[in-house]
Amino acid sequence: MLNVSLPEKPRVVESKNNTAVIEINGCYPGYGNTLGNSLRRVLISSLPGAAITTVKIQGVKHEFSAIPNVFEDVIQIMLNLKQVRLKVFTDEPVMMTLKVSGEKEVKAEDIKVSSDVEIVNPSLHIASITDKKGELEMELWAGRGVGYVPKETRKMEKLEVGTIALDAIFTPIRKINYKIENMRVGDRTDYNKIIFTIETDGTINPEDAFEYASKKMVEQFSVLAEIEKDGSKKTEKSAVKEGENKDDDKKDKETKKNKEDSSKIKVEDLKLPSKIINILVFNKIKTLGGLIKKEEGDLRAIDGLGDKGIKEIRKAIGYFGSTLK
């Protein structure tokens, strides 16, 4: 029986401002793109955030209007408002206001918010009032959501006359890329290393975003681990139990044969972190049989293993009914 080895835990190799580089070492051959593409799509589409969803500008009836003494037209102001990044600490929609007069540059910091809202890019340009008699007044609504929601999908919302809906950019992810490199694990050189570069808008740090996306993937796949047949759920665990009740004698014979076969399994195929695999191979321990012949004291004497490494080894060989001496 061969196993697909597990990768090492993600490691942050660089973190600056709102950008981080995260590496995953020791991915089984081919799993680099499988994991990388899945995580990338979840990061783009499934992270919650907050955005301005509607705006009502004093004296403006529709988005194709111009505002007296304001350099930008309404469409440009809408585009700027979509770039306002904020944190909303309630699940309910929140109202914000902006009222500015006189010749000046209007920024996100001019928006008046409640204690339920924090604007993380206050220096963002919204508009320019070009005359001291000019005035810009608006009412804005913001809320929480997931991903990107175009205004066309919210046509069922009942809006007051003069209220303009905005495309809602809820996702806090600004950029996400990954690349795959081959790496050595034991005697093999075709294992994968995934290198993610993640940039956020400042409402969440990249490390937390990565962790959130990973947990969302686990939640989705945990549902797929059980297949419902004929209206009843039958888990792998219950199926194994039924098999044990039917073929006890046959299984005893097979167990003996499986133990003999399992001794030939390469350490690369055990569920061990790539770091431990490399240490074992370096010390001429290349199969499960060779590993279980070693006494625990001998393994502890190997540089780099330690208590944590011994614990991982015990767990990995336990899948095959083996223990350390």
N, C-alpha and C positions, 0 to 999 in steps of 0.2 A: 504493500500500500504506500503510495507516494503522497506527500502533502505539498500544498502550495505554501511556502514559507511566508510569514508575516513581515511587513516592513518595520523599520525602526520608527520610534516616535518622531513627529515633526520637530525640526530644530530651527530656531530663528537665527539666521546668520548675519542679518543686517536690519536695523530699524532706525529710521530717521524721519522726523516730522510725521506725516501720515502714510508713509510707505514702508513696507517690510519685505524682506526676502526670506522665504521659508523653504527649507529643504526636507525631503523625505528620502532617506537612504534605504537601500536593501529591498526594493520592490521586486517581486518575482518577475522574470522576463515577460514582457507584454503588458504587465499591470501598470506601467507608468502612464500610458495613455488612457487606460481604463479608469484609473483613479483621478488622473489629472484633468481629463475632460469633464468628468462627472462633477468634481469639486468646482471647476471653473463655472459650469452652468448654474450650479446651486448658488454660488457666490453672486452671480449676476442677477438671478431672477428671484431669489427666495429670502433675501435678508430684509427685515423690517426697518422702517425709517419714518421720517416725517417730511411733509412738503406743504407748500401753499397750494390750495386747491381752487379757490375762487378769489376774485378781487372786484370791488365796486369803487370806481373812481368818480369823484364829484364832478358833475357836468358832462360825463361821458355815457352815451347810450349803447355803444357797441365798440368792438375791438378795432374797427377801421377808422376811428376818429383821431383827431389831433387835439392837443391841449394847448390853449393859449399860453405863450411865454415859457413853454417847455420844449427843449430841443428835440427830445425823442418823441416819436408817435406812440400810440397805445400798444401796438404790436411789439415794438422794441422794449417797452417797459414790461410787458408780459414775459418776454424772453429773459429779461434780467431778474424778474421775480422768481422764475423757475430755478434760478441758480442760488437763491437764498437757502442756506443749509441751516437747519434748526433741529433742536431736540424738543419733543413734546412729551411731558411727563403725565399725560392722562390719555385715556382711550376715547374721550369725547372730543368733538371738534372745538377748536379754540379761535376766538376772534382777536385780531390785532388791528391797530390803527396807525395811520401815518398822516401827519398834518405839518406841512412845511411851507413857509412863505419867504419871499425875498430872493435875491440872486444868490444861488449857491448850488453846490453838488449835493444831491440827495443820496444817502447811503443806507445800507441795511440797518445801521445803528440808529437811524431816525425812526424806525418802526417801534411803536410802544407795545410792549408785551406784558403778559401777566407772569406770575411766579411759576406757571405751568409750562413756560416756553423759554428756551435759551437759543439765541442766534449765535452760531459758531463762526460765521464769517461777516462780522459787522462792517468791515471796510468795503464790502461789495457795492459797486456803483449801480444805482437804480435809475436815476434821471438827473438832468441838469436844468435848473430854472434859470432862464436867461435874462430876466428883468426883475428889478426890485419890486415891481407890482405883481409879479407872478406868484401863483399859489398852487400847491399840489396836495390834495386830500384824498385819502382812500381808506377803505375798510377791507381787511383781508381775513380770510379764514384758512386755517391750517388743520391738518389731521395726520394720523398715523396710517400706514399702509405697507404693502409689500411690493417690491419690484418697481415697474413702470406702468402707470395707468393713463392711457390717452383720454382726453376729454370726451371723445366720441363714444366711449364705452359708458359714460355717465349721463347719457341724454335723458334718462328717466328722472334725474334729479329735478326738483321744482325750484327754479332760481327766480329771485326777485328781478323785476325789470331793471336793467342796467348792470346786473351782476354777470361777470364774465368768468367762465370756467377755464382752468388752466390744465395742461398736461401735468400730471403729478409724478415727479421723479422721487419716489420714496427710497429707492435703493441707495445705501451709503457708499457703494462701490463706485469708484471713479475709473479705475483701470485694473484689469487682471490678466496676466499672461503667465504661461508656464512653458518650460522646455524640459526635454528628457535627455539625460546623458547615461551612457552605459558605465557600469562600475563592477569591480571584482568582489565576489562573495565566495570564499573558499577557492575551488579550482575553476569556477565559472566566471566569465567576464561579460556575460550578457544580462546581468541584473540591471535594474533601472534606478536612476536617481531622478526625482522630480524636483524642479526648482521653480517655485512660485514667486512672482512679483506682484504684490497687492497694494493698491493705493485707495484710500478711503477719503471721504469728504470731511473728516474730523469729528463726526458725531459718534464714531466707534473706532477703536484702533484696529489695525489689520490683523493682529494676532487673535483678538476676540472674534472678529468676523470669520476668520478661518476656522476657529473652534466651533462657532455656531453652525457654519455650513456643514462641517463634518458630522455634528450631532444630528442635523436634519437628514443627512444621507442614511445614517444608521437607523433612524426612526422609520424611514421609508422601506429599507431592506428588511427590517425586523418583521414587518407585516408580510412580506413575500416569502419568509422562511416557512410559513405554514400554508399548505394548499388545501382548500376546501373541496371535498369530493362528495357528490350525492347528498348535499345538504348537511354534511357533518364534517367537522374538522378532525383530521388525523395527523398528528404531529409525527416527526421522525422518532421521537422518544417512545411514543406509544407503539409505533410499528416495530421497533426493536424489541420492546417488551413482549409483543405477541410472538415474534420469532423465537425468543428465548424459551417460551412455554412449549413450542412445538418441536423444536429440534435440539434438545439439550445434549443428547448423545453425539449427534453429528457435529455440534459446535465444539465439544471438547476435543475431538480429533482435529478439527480445523484450527483451533486455537494453538495447538502444539505446532502445526505446520506454519501458521502465520508468524509465530515467534521466531521460528528458524529463518523465515523469509525476511522478517523485519530487521534482523541483525545486519542485513546487507544494505539497508537504507543509508544513503549518504547524509551527512549532517546538514548539507545544504537544503535537504528536503524536510528537515524537522522544523517545527514552529518555533524558531529561535531568531532573535535579532541578528542582523548581519555582523555586528561587532563580535558577538560571541562565536558565530560560525567561523569568522576569520581567525580568532584566537585558537579555536580547536584545531582547525586545519594546519595552522602554523606549527602547532605542537604534535603533528602527525596523528591526530584523532580524526579520521575521515568517515567513519560509519557509526551507526547506532551500536553495533556489536562491539566496536572498539571503545565506544564511550562507556558502556555499562560494565566493561571489564575493569575500568579504572575505579580505584577507591576514592571516596569523597575527599579524603585528606590530600590525595595526589592532585585532584582538580583544584582544591583551594590554594595549592602551592603555585599554580600557574598565574603569572602576572596578568592582571586585567579582568579576572573573573570575579573574585570576591563573593560575598554572601548573595548579592542580587543575581549574579550570574549563575550560581549554584541553584538558586530558586527557580530561575528560568529553565535550567536544564532538567531539574526534577519534573517540572510541569510538562515539558516537551516529551520526555521519554515515558511519562505516565500515560500518554495517549496509546502507547503500545504495550501497556501492562508491565513496563520495566521500572526498576528502581536502581539507585546507586548503591554500591556496596558500603 
